Amino acid sequence: MSRNRNSIAVVGAAETTNLGVIPELTELGLHADAALNALADAGLRPSDIDGVACAGESPVILSHYLGIVPKWIDGTSIGGCSFMLHVRHAMAAINAGLCTTVLITHGESGKSRVAAGGPPVPQPSQLEGQFERPFGTVWAPTMFTIPLLRYMKTYGITEEQVATIPVIQREWAARNPRATLKDPITVADVLNSKMIAYPFRLLMCCLVTDGGGALVLTKADRAKDFPRKPVYVMGTGESTESYMVSQMADYNSSRAFRMSGAAAFAEAGITHADVDHLMIYDAFAHLPLYGLEDLGFCKPGEAAAFIGERNTAPGGRLPVNTNGGGLSYMHSGMYGMYAMQESIRQVRGIAAAQVPGVKISVAHGVGGWFSVAGTIVFGNEPA
């Protein structure tokens, strides 16, 4: 029995049967594959679910496809951290009595593009289309260069320091049989890889893959009724900044990151010293720098040295992105689900590159460049 009657537990968690290149499944099929795997992990059937949340696919279509008749649905779709927000919203819905058991799904045919959607190109009638697209900044590679270049100039960060991040994450991926890329790389390999948009080289950019994942959430006091070790949602946070990268308040920091992280830590009642494991959405190599600083693990400008000293590497004091991250594990487009899956595996003690003694893991996600953030604190005990 949980100490807090409002505590929520993850009682089912799984990714799609395969990851990487899956041309035989549509995006709806990937959602369904992940959903059925998570339900099997929880020992449940679709008929046991009365709440559905997903992004990239309509929860209406998914519910029909799986034969679920939900009492609560959430189609929040704000980019890569949509699923962190789904966890937060599901937690509120369960505690409000709107539903009892929520299925959160994700599936994207990012590589094969089978019945795939995707964000529209900004139109002249839209803010981004008026004020950014005419200057050539469209999509992540060109958007993310702007804050990173300012950050590097402000703090004297070198390209070699940024290149260290994918090198260390590849070390984690080498321990993970499901990772897309496992071969060791060096800083020189990163800096000699194809230039995409300065300072981003190819090995600083996320993978493009197919896959998905799903979670099953319910009240913590029901957790004993399920076959797998439960993982508890201790704290949650979400916030936004400008969708236009040109309108960020400070290129050296993400306001959305700071607010989301602070809310999650406060709700969980934890300090940074309590965190055993950290997942930071890493669509591009610079995001762990911002995540470490804006979540409060490092002071401004100190994250690159913190990573360079191998604190986030295997054997380090704060293991980060232990599945290999979006740079080496997989990245189908919206990566937040995979970050949470690894946090849950680490707390369960079943990760491929398991960190000894993980009791609390934080999963932090970003969406729409730096425009939105979601943070979830997972633990092995109810909040």
C-alpha positions in Angstrom: 0.0 0.0 0.0 1.4 3.4 -1.0 2.0 6.1 1.6 0.3 8.6 -0.6 -3.2 7.8 -1.8 -2.5 9.9 -4.9 0.6 8.0 -6.0 0.7 6.6 -9.5 2.6 3.5 -10.7 3.8 2.4 -14.0 2.8 -1.3 -14.1 3.5 -2.0 -17.8 6.3 -0.7 -20.0 7.6 -1.9 -23.4 8.9 -0.8 -26.7 8.0 -2.2 -30.1 9.1 -5.7 -30.9 11.8 -4.4 -33.3 13.6 -1.0 -33.4 15.4 0.6 -36.3 14.0 -0.2 -39.8 10.4 -1.6 -39.7 8.9 -1.2 -43.2 6.2 -3.8 -42.6 4.3 -1.6 -40.1 2.5 1.6 -40.4 2.7 4.2 -37.7 -0.7 2.9 -36.4 0.8 -0.6 -36.4 3.8 0.6 -34.4 1.5 2.1 -31.8 -0.4 -1.1 -31.6 2.7 -3.3 -31.4 4.1 -1.2 -28.5 0.7 -1.1 -26.8 0.2 -4.9 -26.9 3.7 -5.4 -25.6 3.1 -3.0 -22.7 -0.2 -4.7 -21.9 1.4 -8.1 -21.9 4.1 -6.7 -19.5 1.3 -5.6 -17.2 -0.7 -8.8 -17.6 -3.6 -6.9 -19.0 -5.9 -7.0 -22.1 -7.2 -4.0 -24.1 -10.6 -4.3 -22.3 -8.9 -3.5 -19.0 -7.9 0.0 -20.2 -10.2 2.9 -19.7 -7.9 5.8 -20.6 -5.8 6.4 -23.7 -3.2 9.0 -24.6 -1.0 9.2 -27.6 0.8 11.6 -30.0 1.4 11.3 -33.7 -1.8 9.2 -34.0 -5.3 10.0 -32.9 -6.3 8.4 -29.6 -9.7 8.0 -31.2 -8.3 5.9 -34.0 -6.0 4.0 -31.7 -8.8 3.1 -29.3 -10.9 1.8 -32.1 -8.1 -0.2 -33.6 -7.3 -1.9 -30.2 -10.9 -2.3 -29.2 -10.7 0.0 -26.2 -13.7 2.0 -25.1 -12.1 4.8 -23.0 -13.6 7.1 -20.4 -10.7 9.5 -20.9 -8.5 10.4 -23.8 -5.5 12.8 -24.4 -4.2 13.7 -27.8 -1.7 16.3 -26.6 1.0 16.6 -29.3 3.7 19.1 -28.7 6.7 17.3 -30.1 9.2 15.0 -28.5 8.2 15.4 -24.9 4.5 14.8 -25.6 4.7 11.5 -23.6 6.1 13.1 -20.5 3.0 15.4 -20.5 0.8 12.4 -21.1 2.1 10.8 -17.9 1.5 14.0 -16.0 -2.0 14.4 -17.4 -2.9 10.7 -16.9 -1.7 11.0 -13.2 -4.1 13.9 -12.8 -7.0 12.1 -14.5 -6.6 8.9 -12.5 -6.5 10.9 -9.2 -9.6 12.9 -10.3 -11.5 9.6 -10.8 -11.8 10.1 -14.6 -10.3 6.7 -15.3 -8.4 3.9 -13.5 -5.9 2.4 -16.0 -4.2 4.5 -18.7 -2.4 3.3 -21.8 0.1 5.8 -23.3 1.5 4.9 -26.7 4.0 6.1 -29.3 4.9 4.9 -32.7 6.7 6.5 -35.6 7.9 5.4 -39.0 10.7 7.9 -39.0 12.9 5.9 -41.3 10.6 3.9 -43.5 7.9 6.6 -43.7 5.0 4.1 -43.9 1.7 5.9 -43.5 3.7 8.5 -41.7 2.6 12.0 -40.7 4.9 14.8 -39.7 4.9 18.5 -39.0 3.9 20.8 -41.8 6.3 23.3 -43.3 5.7 26.7 -41.7 3.4 28.8 -43.9 3.7 32.6 -44.5 0.6 33.1 -42.4 2.2 31.6 -39.3 4.7 33.3 -37.0 7.5 31.0 -37.8 6.8 31.3 -41.5 6.9 35.1 -41.3 9.8 35.7 -39.0 12.2 32.7 -39.3 11.7 30.6 -42.5 12.6 33.5 -44.8 16.0 33.5 -43.2 16.7 29.8 -43.9 16.0 28.4 -40.4 13.7 25.4 -40.9 13.7 22.3 -38.7 16.1 21.2 -36.0 19.6 21.3 -37.6 19.4 24.9 -38.5 17.3 26.0 -35.5 19.5 24.4 -32.9 22.7 26.0 -34.3 21.6 29.4 -33.1 21.5 28.8 -29.3 24.4 26.4 -29.4 26.7 29.0 -31.1 25.8 31.6 -28.5 26.3 29.1 -25.7 29.7 28.1 -27.0 30.8 31.8 -27.4 29.5 32.8 -23.9 31.2 30.0 -22.1 34.2 29.3 -24.3 33.1 25.8 -25.2 35.0 24.1 -28.0 33.8 21.9 -30.8 35.9 19.1 -29.2 33.9 19.4 -26.0 30.6 19.1 -27.8 32.0 16.1 -29.8 32.7 14.3 -26.5 29.0 13.9 -25.8 28.2 11.5 -28.7 31.5 9.6 -28.0 30.4 8.9 -24.4 26.9 8.0 -25.4 28.2 5.5 -27.9 30.1 3.8 -25.0 26.7 3.3 -23.4 25.1 2.1 -26.7 27.9 -0.5 -27.1 26.4 -2.2 -24.0 22.9 -2.3 -25.4 22.1 -5.1 -27.9 19.1 -3.1 -29.2 21.0 0.1 -30.0 21.2 1.1 -33.6 24.9 2.1 -33.5 27.3 0.3 -31.2 30.8 0.7 -32.8 33.2 2.9 -30.7 33.8 6.4 -32.0 36.4 9.1 -31.1 36.2 12.8 -30.9 38.2 12.9 -34.2 35.5 10.6 -35.8 32.8 13.0 -34.8 34.6 16.1 -36.0 35.5 14.4 -39.3 32.0 13.3 -40.0 29.9 15.1 -42.6 29.1 18.7 -41.8 25.3 19.2 -41.5 24.9 22.8 -40.2 27.8 24.3 -38.3 28.8 23.3 -35.7 26.7 20.1 -36.1 28.4 17.2 -37.8 26.6 14.1 -38.7 27.6 12.2 -35.5 26.3 15.1 -33.4 22.8 14.6 -34.9 20.1 12.1 -33.9 19.4 8.9 -35.7 16.4 8.5 -38.0 14.6 5.2 -37.2 11.3 3.4 -36.8 9.9 2.3 -33.5 7.7 3.1 -30.6 6.9 2.4 -27.0 4.0 2.3 -24.5 3.3 2.6 -20.8 0.4 1.5 -18.5 -0.4 3.6 -15.5 -2.7 3.1 -12.6 -3.0 4.0 -8.9 0.0 2.8 -6.8 -2.2 0.9 -4.3 -3.1 -1.5 -7.2 0.5 -2.1 -8.1 0.7 -5.3 -6.0 -1.9 -6.9 -8.4 0.5 -6.8 -11.4 3.2 -9.2 -12.4 6.1 -6.8 -12.9 8.0 -4.6 -10.5 6.1 -1.3 -10.4 7.9 2.0 -10.9 6.3 5.0 -9.2 5.8 8.5 -10.7 7.2 10.7 -7.9 7.1 14.1 -9.6 6.1 15.8 -12.9 6.6 19.1 -14.6 5.9 20.9 -17.9 6.3 24.3 -19.3 6.8 26.2 -22.6 8.8 29.0 -24.1 8.6 30.5 -27.6 8.1 28.2 -30.5 10.4 30.5 -32.5 14.0 29.9 -31.5 14.7 33.5 -32.4 12.5 34.6 -29.5 14.1 32.6 -26.7 14.7 34.8 -23.6 18.3 33.5 -23.3 20.2 31.4 -25.8 22.4 30.0 -23.0 19.5 28.5 -21.1 15.9 27.1 -21.7 13.3 28.7 -19.5 11.0 25.7 -20.2 13.7 23.3 -19.0 14.2 25.2 -15.8 10.5 25.5 -14.9 9.6 21.9 -15.8 12.5 20.5 -13.9 11.9 22.6 -10.8 8.2 21.6 -10.7 9.1 17.9 -11.0 11.8 18.0 -8.3 9.5 20.0 -6.0 6.6 17.6 -6.4 8.8 14.6 -5.8 10.4 16.3 -2.8 13.9 15.3 -3.9 17.3 17.0 -4.2 19.9 16.5 -7.0 21.9 14.3 -4.6 18.9 11.9 -4.6 19.1 11.2 -8.3 20.9 8.0 -9.3 20.3 8.1 -13.1 19.3 10.7 -15.6 17.9 10.7 -19.2 18.1 13.9 -21.1 16.5 14.1 -24.6 19.4 14.3 -27.0 18.2 14.9 -30.5 21.4 16.8 -30.9 24.6 16.7 -29.0 24.3 20.0 -27.2 21.0 19.1 -25.4 22.7 17.3 -22.5 24.6 20.5 -21.8 21.4 22.5 -21.4 19.7 19.7 -19.5 22.5 19.3 -16.9 22.6 23.0 -16.3 18.9 23.9 -16.5 17.9 21.0 -14.3 20.5 22.2 -11.7 23.0 19.4 -11.8 25.7 21.8 -13.1 26.2 25.5 -12.9 25.9 27.6 -16.1 28.8 26.8 -18.5 30.1 23.9 -16.5 28.3 20.9 -18.1 30.8 20.4 -20.8 33.6 20.0 -18.3 31.4 17.8 -16.2 30.8 15.5 -19.2 34.5 15.7 -20.2 35.5 14.5 -16.8 33.4 11.3 -17.5 30.9 11.9 -14.8 28.1 10.9 -17.1 30.0 7.9 -18.7 29.9 4.3 -17.6 31.3 4.2 -14.0 30.6 7.9 -13.6 28.8 9.4 -10.6 25.7 10.6 -12.7 25.0 8.1 -15.5 23.2 9.9 -18.3 21.5 8.4 -21.4 22.5 4.9 -20.6 20.6 3.4 -23.6 22.8 5.3 -26.0 20.3 8.1 -26.4 18.9 9.6 -29.6 22.4 9.8 -30.9 23.1 6.0 -30.9 20.1 4.0 -29.5 17.3 5.2 -31.7 15.3 8.3 -32.6 12.1 8.0 -34.6 11.3 11.7 -34.4 9.7 12.1 -30.9 12.2 10.6 -28.5 10.6 11.2 -25.1 9.0 7.8 -24.8 12.4 6.1 -25.2 13.9 8.2 -22.5 11.2 7.2 -20.1 11.4 3.5 -21.1 15.1 3.5 -20.1 14.4 5.3 -16.8 11.8 2.7 -16.0 14.2 -0.2 -16.9 16.9 1.3 -14.7 14.6 1.6 -11.7 13.3 -1.9 -12.3 16.9 -3.1 -12.5 16.6 -4.8 -15.9 18.4 -2.3 -18.3 20.9 -3.6 -20.8 23.5 -1.3 -19.3 22.2 -1.5 -15.7 23.5 1.1 -13.2 23.8 -0.6 -9.8 21.4 0.6 -7.1 19.1 2.9 -9.1 16.3 4.1 -6.9 15.4 7.4 -8.6 15.7 8.3 -12.3 14.8 11.5 -13.9 13.6 11.6 -17.6 13.6 15.0 -19.2 12.3 15.8 -22.6 12.1 18.7 -25.1 9.7 19.4 -27.9 9.7 21.8 -30.9 13.3 22.9 -30.6 13.5 24.6 -27.2 9.8 25.5 -27.1 8.4 23.0 -24.6 9.7 20.6 -21.9 8.4 17.8 -19.8 10.1 16.2 -16.8 9.2 13.0 -14.9 10.8 11.7 -11.7 10.5 7.9 -11.4 11.3 6.0 -8.2 11.2 2.5 -6.7 8.9 3.7 -3.9 5.7 5.8 -3.9 6.1 9.5 -3.5 
